[in-house]
Amino acid sequence: LLVNDKIFNLMKDGALFINSARGWLVDEQALVRHLEIGRIRAILDVYEHEPLKAGDKLVSAPNVILSPHAGMGSFIHEYARVMINEIDRFLAGKEPRYEINADRWARMTDESLTG
């Protein structure tokens, strides 16, 4: 793993970690620990196991924006623009425009958030 607990410990409190490369590069258990104690924030487009399941700790972790691994294809420029706008809103403390609620989650995955 390229990004592990040692790397997260080197980050300043309040740092923003972004992964749109490969999920297997990141120790997700270490990331969740740092998110849960509020040390860092994260924006993720890729995960160790895709699609994420409703019970995955990343789904309920605080300080994280999750997107459905869609960073490829002909729509990449539009997707990037939307994600940048959402990141700007997140950093400004505003509500997201494209929040993943239970209905959207069910359409993106093979599970519902409620069970």
C-alpha positions, 0 to 999 in steps of 0.5 A, spaced: 500 500 500 502 506 497 498 510 502 498 507 509 497 509 516 504 512 516 503 517 511 496 519 514 500 520 520 504 525 516 499 529 514 497 536 517 490 536 521 485 538 517 488 535 510 484 533 504 486 527 501 483 525 494 484 519 491 482 518 484 487 513 482 486 506 484 483 504 490 488 498 492 493 504 493 490 506 500 489 502 506 482 504 507 482 501 514 487 507 516 483 512 512 477 510 516 480 511 523 483 518 521 476 520 518 473 518 524 477 522 529 476 528 524 484 529 523 483 529 515 478 529 510 477 525 504 474 525 497 474 518 493 472 516 486 475 509 487 475 504 492 479 497 494 472 493 493 467 496 488 462 498 488 461 500 495 457 496 500 452 499 504 455 497 510 462 499 508 465 504 513 467 509 508 459 510 507 458 512 514 465 515 515 465 523 517 468 528 513 468 524 506 465 525 499 464 519 495 463 518 488 461 512 484 467 510 480 466 514 474 472 518 472 473 515 465 469 515 458 467 521 454 464 525 459 470 526 464 471 533 462 463 534 465 464 530 471 471 533 473 467 540 472 461 537 477 466 534 482 470 541 482 464 545 484 462 540 489 469 540 492 468 547 492 462 547 496 464 542 501 470 546 502 466 552 503 461 549 508 455 549 503 451 543 502 452 538 496 448 539 490 449 532 488 448 528 495 448 521 495 441 519 498 438 512 499 435 513 492 441 515 488 445 509 492 440 504 490 441 506 483 449 506 483 450 500 487 446 493 488 444 495 495 440 500 499 442 504 504 437 501 509 438 494 509 
